[in-house]
């Protein structure tokens, strides 16, 4: 089924009121080599949430409730609007409409905000004031919103970036609590949760986490036993409904083409960061808890076309990796300085709508004119809407990012982002688990210099040319045929199934009476491998690679052999041998955003002394590396690490006695995520990972 654009955008497209860059001003693009794109409809990454596309609104913005803003929200399918605006969440008192120490613009009160939200067909995400407020104040806000006014505000956060309250040295977040530690935040958050849910038990409440690779993630303050995340998660995970993280890649000065290229290359790193947060939540909290990326924006080229490419890639990357809402910061912000980046004027205005401000004789576009970041979000609703399934896709070149969506009606949309500013790329597409019809696909394209999105219906679903610096969504109609069975429910994984060491049992809710059986697939890169079939609703997987990460989907099969859309994925680590002759415990002891220290304790469980040992392991992501170590001689090549006894004073002796242990350590560097290794080998033997 073709996804329709919300009016009035459809009318705008039909009238072709979309200005492209003047070809006389732009050199002809060069032609790159062919890019191979693969789409596997069996490899599900999750379902698009009703609140997927979001934005922030701030009480300092006098134009946040302009009627035009609500119209633009609706046009882009902005379905979640966060209020009262970043760090103002810990200043703002809803009842008096004040933010001591800050600026509150006229016409920005909660009721006016809710009028805009309702006019846009969106829902609110509200920050309860932790820093200078109380649980009672937050409960009163819930009562006013959902009992008195019956607004039905579902999503609430407990404070904003409270790790910036001065506890780790830097202060940008207001916090009047005498105890500013993460332990105090966790305890007090539970007081907020209980007070607010006593008023309305149906609301969903989020707590604040740090994101890997950004300070102060990993920092352990003096006197603390763990960093922010490792302190907060175990305390609140059983009562919280989601966790929030923020991401602002890049630096704002200087802005160069190299910085922009690095920005556009950063979304795959976000996937690794989110995976690390999800793994920490599951390990420390004992259950899966959704994530919300409630602030994200580019710190480079904020108002240039690159920001639009970044926005599209980032939103879909986050939604593919356990995030249910992505909220751009901000709707409006401010002109900070004027510069030129790759021939484009940048105002360093982080908002996705212009405020129409001027500096040094240079003016932004008129008030509420969309910047490219807005269009990068807007175009996504032509491909992915609530209930659609995100599926695995891959590209043979890093310059071309690709995402794919199996739509509710059965069609498949492919989102292709050409990050090269000068080169057009021809692409060839390959589909697994999906058969295109013979009809021409519908495409929407946002190109450099354009002020909007262009629609076309032409060509075939296997070949396409991507203009330089462009976003193209292509909806491919499915071949006609009977409707398959519904997708199964979200699977779970349990280790040591039935007392079988190393085995994992995957279980899932039934897909209903039309399902005649089920197929379980493992995602491997951009492809899938069938692991097994069953007539029941569980399957025990044996012969797994110890310590390897597995992401699997379940598909229902009807009596004619047709497969359903994939279930949501479940990711697990295959167990290491519990009775190995060696055991290893790996522990990160300190971090500082772009670096960390870790210690590794090795135990010899055998009955014989171990002489001349060698310990090897592999970092899970390419951004991790060893900078230096102690207790032994450390060497590394790429992600592979080896440590052996050293000969210098203070290093470990060459023998580990039977039943004895040694501890070695290292200083690590990381670009983003730094997940712990899962497999350790001592003289080639796979150890038990503790």
C-alpha positions in Angstrom: 0.0 0.0 0.0 1.4 3.4 -0.9 1.9 5.7 2.1 0.1 9.0 1.5 1.6 12.3 2.5 -0.3 14.4 4.9 -1.9 17.4 3.4 -1.0 20.1 2.6 2.3 18.6 1.6 0.7 16.4 -1.1 -0.8 19.5 -2.6 2.6 21.2 -2.5 4.2 18.3 -4.2 1.5 18.1 -6.8 1.9 21.7 -7.6 5.7 21.3 -7.8 6.3 24.2 -5.6 9.7 23.0 -4.8 12.7 24.9 -5.9 15.9 23.0 -6.8 19.4 24.4 -6.9 20.1 26.5 -10.0 22.0 24.1 -12.3 24.0 27.0 -13.7 25.4 27.6 -10.3 26.4 24.0 -9.6 29.0 21.9 -11.5 27.8 18.7 -13.1 28.2 15.8 -10.6 30.8 13.1 -11.2 29.6 9.5 -11.6 30.7 7.0 -9.0 31.0 3.2 -9.3 27.9 1.1 -8.8 26.8 0.5 -5.3 25.3 -2.8 -4.3 22.3 -2.5 -1.9 20.9 -5.6 -0.2 17.6 -5.7 1.7 16.6 -8.7 3.8 12.9 -8.6 4.8 13.4 -11.6 7.1 15.7 -9.6 9.3 13.5 -7.5 11.5 14.9 -4.6 13.6 11.8 -3.5 15.3 8.5 -1.7 14.8 8.1 2.0 14.2 6.4 3.5 17.3 3.6 5.9 17.2 5.9 8.6 18.8 8.8 7.8 16.5 9.4 11.3 15.1 9.7 14.0 17.7 11.0 17.5 18.4 11.7 19.7 21.4 9.9 22.9 22.2 11.2 25.4 24.7 9.5 28.1 26.9 12.2 30.6 26.0 10.9 30.5 22.4 8.2 33.2 21.8 7.2 31.4 18.5 6.9 27.9 19.8 3.1 28.1 19.6 2.8 29.9 16.3 0.0 28.3 14.2 2.5 27.7 11.5 4.6 25.5 13.9 1.7 23.2 14.5 1.1 23.0 10.7 4.7 22.1 10.1 4.8 19.5 12.8 1.7 17.9 11.2 3.3 18.0 7.8 6.4 16.1 8.9 4.3 13.7 11.1 6.1 15.0 14.2 4.2 12.9 16.7 6.0 13.7 20.0 6.9 17.2 21.3 9.1 17.5 24.4 8.5 20.4 26.9 9.6 22.7 28.5 12.9 22.6 26.8 16.2 20.8 27.7 17.8 22.1 30.8 14.8 24.3 31.5 13.1 21.0 32.6 15.1 21.4 35.9 14.2 25.1 36.2 10.6 25.3 35.1 7.7 25.4 37.6 4.5 24.6 35.7 2.0 26.1 38.1 3.6 29.6 38.2 5.0 29.3 34.6 8.4 30.5 35.9 12.0 29.4 35.5 14.1 31.3 38.0 17.5 32.1 36.4 16.1 31.6 32.9 13.8 33.3 30.4 10.2 32.4 29.9 8.6 34.0 26.8 4.9 35.1 26.8 2.4 32.6 25.4 4.5 29.5 26.2 2.5 28.1 29.2 1.5 24.4 29.4 -2.1 24.9 28.1 -0.9 26.9 25.1 1.7 24.2 24.4 -1.0 21.4 24.6 -3.1 23.4 22.1 -0.2 23.2 19.7 0.4 19.5 20.4 -3.3 18.7 19.7 -3.4 20.9 16.6 -0.5 18.9 15.3 -2.0 15.6 16.1 1.0 14.8 18.3 1.5 13.9 21.9 3.5 15.5 24.6 6.7 14.4 26.3 7.0 16.4 29.6 10.1 16.8 31.7 9.2 16.8 35.4 11.4 19.2 37.4 13.8 17.1 39.4 16.6 19.7 39.8 14.6 22.5 41.6 11.2 20.7 42.0 9.7 18.0 44.1 7.8 14.7 43.6 4.7 16.5 44.9 5.1 19.3 42.2 5.4 16.6 39.5 2.4 14.7 40.8 0.4 17.9 40.7 1.4 18.4 37.1 0.2 14.9 36.2 -3.1 15.6 38.1 -3.6 18.9 36.2 -2.7 17.4 32.8 -4.5 14.1 33.0 -7.3 14.5 35.6 -8.3 18.2 35.5 -7.7 18.9 31.8 -7.8 15.3 30.5 -4.9 15.9 28.1 -3.8 12.3 28.4 -0.1 13.1 28.6 1.5 9.7 28.5 5.3 10.3 28.5 7.2 12.0 31.4 10.9 12.3 32.2 12.4 12.8 35.6 14.7 15.7 35.0 17.0 16.4 32.1 20.9 16.0 32.1 21.3 15.6 35.8 24.8 14.2 35.4 25.7 17.9 34.6 24.7 19.1 38.1 28.3 19.6 39.2 28.9 16.2 40.8 31.5 15.3 38.1 32.9 18.8 38.0 30.9 20.6 35.2 27.7 22.4 36.0 25.1 23.2 33.4 22.0 21.5 35.0 20.2 23.1 37.9 20.0 20.8 41.0 19.2 22.1 44.5 19.6 18.7 46.2 22.4 18.6 48.8 23.3 15.1 47.5 23.9 15.3 43.7 25.3 11.8 43.3 23.8 9.3 40.8 22.7 7.2 43.8 20.7 10.1 45.1 19.2 10.7 41.7 18.2 7.0 41.5 16.6 7.0 45.0 14.7 10.3 44.4 13.6 9.2 41.0 11.7 6.4 42.6 9.9 8.9 44.8 8.9 10.8 41.7 7.7 7.7 40.0 5.6 6.5 42.9 4.0 10.0 43.5 3.2 10.5 39.8 1.8 7.0 39.2 -0.3 7.3 42.3 -2.2 10.0 40.4 -2.2 8.2 37.0 -0.9 4.7 36.9 -1.1 4.6 33.1 1.7 7.1 32.4 5.1 6.1 31.2 8.1 7.6 33.1 11.7 7.8 31.9 15.0 8.2 33.8 18.3 9.8 32.6 21.3 7.9 31.4 24.6 8.9 29.8 25.5 7.8 26.3 28.8 6.0 25.7 31.6 8.1 24.3 30.3 11.3 25.7 31.5 12.8 29.0 30.8 12.0 31.8 29.9 8.5 30.7 32.1 6.0 32.5 33.4 8.5 35.1 33.5 7.1 38.7 33.6 9.9 41.2 35.7 9.6 44.4 33.9 7.5 46.9 31.5 5.9 44.4 31.6 2.3 43.4 30.4 2.8 39.9 29.6 5.3 37.2 26.3 7.1 36.5 24.6 4.4 34.4 25.9 1.5 36.6 24.5 3.2 39.6 21.2 4.3 38.3 20.1 1.3 36.3 20.0 -1.3 39.1 18.0 0.9 41.4 15.3 2.2 39.0 15.0 -0.4 36.3 12.2 -2.4 38.0 9.9 0.6 38.2 10.9 2.8 35.3 9.3 2.6 31.8 12.1 3.9 29.7 15.5 5.4 29.8 16.6 8.6 28.0 19.9 9.5 26.4 21.1 12.5 24.3 23.5 12.7 21.4 25.3 15.7 19.9 28.1 14.5 17.7 30.9 16.7 16.5 32.2 20.0 17.7 30.9 23.4 16.7 34.2 25.1 16.0 35.8 24.9 13.5 33.4 23.8 10.8 35.2 22.3 7.8 34.3 19.9 5.1 36.3 17.2 7.0 34.2 17.8 10.1 31.0 17.5 8.0 32.2 14.2 6.5 32.9 12.9 10.0 29.5 13.9 11.1 27.8 12.1 8.2 29.9 9.0 9.0 28.8 9.0 12.7 25.3 7.3 12.8 26.7 3.7 12.7 28.6 4.6 15.8 25.3 5.6 17.4 24.0 2.1 16.8 27.0 0.7 18.8 26.4 3.2 21.6 22.7 2.3 21.9 23.6 -1.4 21.8 25.9 -0.9 24.8 23.3 1.0 26.7 20.7 -1.7 26.0 23.1 -4.4 27.1 23.9 -2.6 30.3 20.2 -2.1 31.1 19.5 -5.8 30.5 22.5 -7.0 32.6 22.1 -4.5 35.4 18.3 -4.1 35.4 17.3 -7.7 34.7 14.9 -6.8 31.9 14.5 -5.0 28.6 13.6 -1.4 29.0 12.9 0.9 26.0 15.1 3.8 25.2 14.2 7.4 24.1 16.6 9.7 22.3 15.0 12.8 23.6 17.7 15.2 22.4 19.7 14.9 19.2 21.2 17.4 16.7 24.2 18.1 14.7 27.0 20.3 16.2 28.4 20.9 12.7 26.8 22.6 9.7 23.6 22.9 11.7 21.7 24.7 8.9 23.3 23.2 5.9 22.1 20.3 3.7 24.4 17.9 5.6 22.2 18.4 8.7 19.3 17.0 6.7 21.2 13.9 5.6 22.4 13.5 9.2 18.9 13.8 10.6 17.4 11.2 8.3 20.2 8.7 8.9 20.2 9.3 12.7 16.4 8.9 13.2 16.3 5.6 11.4 19.5 4.3 13.0 18.0 5.0 16.4 14.7 3.5 15.6 16.5 0.4 14.4 18.3 0.0 17.7 15.7 0.0 20.4 14.7 3.7 20.5 10.9 4.4 20.4 11.1 8.2 20.0 13.8 10.5 18.5 13.3 14.2 19.4 15.3 16.8 17.5 16.7 19.7 19.5 15.2 22.2 18.9 12.2 23.5 17.0 13.6 27.0 17.2 16.8 28.0 18.8 18.9 31.1 17.9 21.5 32.4 15.4 24.9 31.9 17.0 27.3 32.9 14.3 27.4 33.1 10.5 29.9 31.0 8.5 30.2 29.3 5.2 30.6 25.5 4.9 31.1 23.9 1.6 29.6 26.9 -0.1 26.5 27.0 2.1 25.6 29.6 4.7 25.4 28.2 8.2 23.9 30.2 11.1 24.9 27.7 13.8 21.1 27.7 14.6 20.4 24.3 16.1 16.6 24.6 15.5 15.0 23.0 12.5 12.8 26.0 11.9 14.3 29.5 11.3 13.7 32.3 13.8 14.5 34.9 11.1 17.3 36.5 13.0 20.2 38.6 11.6 23.8 39.1 12.5 26.5 41.2 10.8 24.1 42.1 8.0 23.3 38.5 7.2 19.8 37.2 7.9 18.3 33.8 8.3 15.4 32.8 6.1 12.0 34.2 7.2 10.5 33.0 10.5 9.4 29.4 10.5 11.2 28.5 7.2 12.3 24.9 7.5 16.0 24.3 7.6 17.3 21.1 5.9 17.2 19.1 9.1 13.4 19.5 9.1 13.2 18.1 5.5 15.5 15.2 6.5 12.9 14.2 9.1 9.9 15.1 6.9 10.9 12.7 4.1 11.0 9.7 6.4 7.2 9.6 6.8 7.0 8.7 3.1 8.7 5.4 4.0 8.1 4.5 7.6 5.0 5.0 9.7 3.6 3.6 12.9 3.3 -0.2 12.9 5.8 -0.6 10.0 8.7 -3.1 10.4 12.2 -1.8 10.1 14.3 -4.5 8.3 18.0 -5.0 7.7 19.6 -3.4 4.7 23.2 -2.8 3.7 25.4 -0.9 1.2 28.7 -1.8 -0.4 30.0 1.8 0.0 30.2 3.9 3.1 29.2 7.0 1.1 25.7 5.5 0.7 23.7 4.7 3.8 20.6 2.6 3.4 17.6 1.7 5.6 14.5 -0.4 4.7 11.0 -0.7 6.0 8.4 -3.5 5.4 5.1 -1.5 5.5 2.0 -2.7 7.2 0.2 -3.2 3.8 3.0 -5.4 2.5 5.0 -3.0 0.4 8.7 -2.3 1.0 10.3 1.1 1.3 14.1 1.7 0.9 15.7 4.9 2.2 19.0 5.7 0.5 21.3 8.6 1.6 24.1 9.7 -0.7 26.6 11.5 1.6 29.0 12.4 -1.2 28.6 16.2 -2.0 29.9 15.8 -5.6 29.3 12.3 -6.8 26.1 10.6 -8.1 26.0 6.9 -7.5 24.1 4.3 -9.5 22.7 1.6 -7.2 21.7 -2.0 -7.8 19.2 -3.5 -5.3 18.8 -7.1 -4.2 15.8 -8.3 -2.2 15.5 -11.3 0.1 12.2 -12.3 1.5 10.3 -9.9 -0.7 9.1 -10.1 -4.3 8.5 -6.7 -6.1 5.5 -6.3 -8.4 6.0 -5.1 -12.0 4.8 -1.6 -11.2 7.2 1.4 -11.0 8.1 2.4 -7.5 7.2 5.7 -5.9 10.2 7.9 -5.0 10.6 11.0 -2.9 13.9 12.9 -3.2 15.5 15.7 -1.2 18.5 17.2 -3.0 21.1 19.9 -2.2 19.8 23.3 -2.8 16.1 22.2 -2.8 13.6 23.8 -0.5 11.4 20.7 -0.3 10.8 17.1 -1.5 10.1 16.0 -5.1 7.9 13.0 -5.9 8.2 10.7 -8.9 6.8 7.4 -10.1 9.1 5.8 -12.6 11.8 3.2 -13.3 12.1 -0.2 -11.7 12.9 -1.4 -8.2 16.3 -2.8 -9.0 18.2 0.2 -10.4 18.4 3.8 -9.3 20.8 6.7 -9.5 21.3 8.8 -6.3 22.1 12.5 -6.8 25.0 13.9 -4.8 24.1 14.9 -1.2 20.6 13.5 -1.4 18.0 11.5 0.4 15.8 9.1 -1.7 12.9 7.0 -0.4 11.6 4.4 -2.8 8.5 2.5 -2.1 8.3 -0.8 -4.0 5.0 -2.5 -4.4 4.7 -6.1 -3.4 3.7 -8.7 -5.9 0.1 -9.6 -5.4 -0.8 -12.7 -3.5 -2.7 -14.0 -0.5 -2.0 -12.3 2.8 0.5 -14.3 5.0 0.0 -15.1 8.7 0.6 -12.3 11.2 4.1 -11.8 12.7 4.8 -13.6 16.0 5.2 -11.6 19.1 8.5 -10.4 20.5 10.7 -13.4 21.3 12.8 -14.0 24.4 16.0 -16.0 24.9 17.0 -18.2 27.9 20.4 -19.8 28.3 21.2 -23.3 29.7 17.9 -24.5 28.3 16.8 -27.8 29.7 20.1 -28.3 31.4 22.1 -28.3 28.2 25.3 -26.3 28.7 25.8 -23.7 26.0 22.3 -24.0 24.5 19.8 -21.2 24.3 16.0 -21.5 24.0 14.2 -18.9 22.0 10.5 -18.6 22.8 7.7 -16.3 21.4 4.0 -15.7 21.5 1.9 -17.5 19.0 1.0 -15.8 15.7 -2.5 -17.3 15.8 -4.4 -20.1 14.1 -3.1 -19.2 10.6 0.4 -20.1 11.6 1.3 -23.6 10.6 4.9 -23.4 11.8 7.8 -21.0 12.6 11.2 -20.3 11.2 14.0 -18.8 13.3 16.6 -16.7 11.5 19.9 -15.3 12.6 21.0 -11.9 11.3 24.5 -12.0 9.9 25.6 -8.7 8.5 23.1 -7.7 5.9 21.8 -11.3 5.4 20.0 -14.0 7.4 20.7 -17.6 8.1 17.9 -20.1 8.9 18.7 -21.6 12.3 15.8 -24.0 12.6 12.0 -24.6 12.2 9.4 -25.8 14.6 5.6 -26.3 14.9 5.7 -25.0 18.4 6.5 -21.6 20.0 10.0 -22.3 21.1 13.2 -23.6 19.7 16.4 -24.7 21.5 19.5 -23.7 19.6 22.6 -25.8 20.1 26.2 -25.7 18.8 26.4 -22.0 19.3 29.8 -20.2 19.2 30.7 -19.5 22.8 30.6 -15.8 23.6 29.2 -14.8 20.1 26.4 -12.3 19.8 23.3 -13.6 18.1 20.4 -11.5 16.9 17.4 -13.6 15.8 13.9 -13.1 14.4 11.0 -15.5 14.2 8.7 -15.7 11.2 5.4 -17.5 11.0 4.8 -19.8 8.1 1.3 -20.6 6.9 0.1 -23.8 5.3 1.0 -22.6 1.8 4.6 -21.9 3.0 4.2 -18.1 2.9 6.2 -16.3 5.6 5.0 -13.4 7.8 6.8 -10.2 8.5 9.6 -10.8 11.0 9.1 -10.6 14.7 10.9 -8.0 16.7 14.6 -9.1 17.2 16.0 -10.6 20.3 19.8 -10.4 20.9 21.7 -12.7 23.2 25.3 -13.8 23.9 25.9 -17.5 23.6 27.2 -18.9 26.9 30.8 -19.7 27.4 31.7 -23.2 28.8 30.7 -23.2 32.5 33.3 -25.9 33.4 36.3 -24.6 31.5 39.7 -25.0 33.0 40.1 -21.2 33.1 37.8 -18.3 34.1 38.0 -14.6 33.3 36.4 -11.6 34.9 36.6 -8.3 32.9 35.8 -5.0 34.6 35.9 -1.4 33.5 37.2 0.6 36.5 37.1 4.2 35.2 36.1 6.2 32.2 36.3 9.7 30.8 34.2 9.7 27.6 37.0 8.9 25.1 39.0 6.5 27.3 38.8 4.0 30.1 40.7 1.7 32.3 39.9 -2.0 32.7 41.2 -4.9 34.8 41.2 -8.5 33.8 41.4 -11.3 36.4 42.4 -14.7 35.1 41.8 -17.9 37.2 43.5 -21.2 36.6 40.9 -23.8 37.5 43.0 -26.8 36.4 45.0 -29.0 38.8 48.3 -28.1 37.2 50.3 -24.9 37.3 50.2 -22.9 34.1 53.5 -21.6 32.9 54.2 -19.2 30.0 50.5 -18.3 29.6 49.0 -16.1 26.9 45.6 -14.5 27.2 43.8 -13.3 24.0 40.5 -11.6 23.4 38.8 -9.4 20.8 37.1 -6.0 21.3 33.5 -6.1 20.0 33.7 -2.8 18.1 36.4 -1.2 16.0 36.5 2.0 18.0 38.1 0.3 21.0 41.9 -0.2 21.4 44.6 -0.7 24.0 46.8 2.4 24.7 49.0 0.8 27.3 48.8 -1.8 30.0 50.3 -3.2 33.2 50.8 -6.6 34.8 52.0 -8.1 31.5 53.1 -7.3 28.0 50.2 -6.1 25.9 50.1 -6.2 22.1 47.2 -5.6 19.7 46.3 -5.7 16.1 43.0 -4.1 15.1 40.4 -5.4 17.6 42.5 -8.4 18.6 44.4 -8.2 21.9 47.1 -10.4 23.5 48.8 -10.2 26.9 51.6 -12.4 28.1 53.8 -12.3 31.3 56.2 -9.4 31.3 59.8 -9.3 32.3 59.8 -6.0 34.1 59.5 -5.5 37.8 55.9 -5.5 39.0 54.6 -7.5 36.1 53.0 -10.9 36.5 55.1 -14.0 37.0 55.1 -16.4 34.1 53.2 -19.1 36.1 49.6 -19.1 37.3 49.4 -21.7 40.0 46.6 -24.3 40.0 43.6 -22.7 41.6 45.3 -19.3 41.6 44.5 -16.0 39.9 46.3 -13.1 38.4 45.1 -9.6 37.5 46.3 -7.5 34.7 45.0 -4.2 33.4 45.1 -1.6 30.6 44.3 1.9 29.5 41.8 1.8 26.6 40.8 4.4 24.1 37.3 4.5 22.5 35.5 6.3 19.8 32.0 6.0 21.0 30.9 2.6 22.4 33.3 0.4 24.5 31.4 -2.8 25.2 33.1 -5.5 27.1 34.7 -8.5 25.3 32.7 -11.7 25.7 35.2 -14.4 24.8 38.7 -14.9 26.4 41.1 -17.6 25.5 44.0 -18.8 27.7 46.6 -20.6 25.7 43.8 -21.2 23.1 41.3 -22.6 25.6 37.9 -20.8 25.8 37.5 -19.7 29.4 34.3 -19.2 31.4 33.4 -15.5 31.2 32.3 -14.4 34.7 
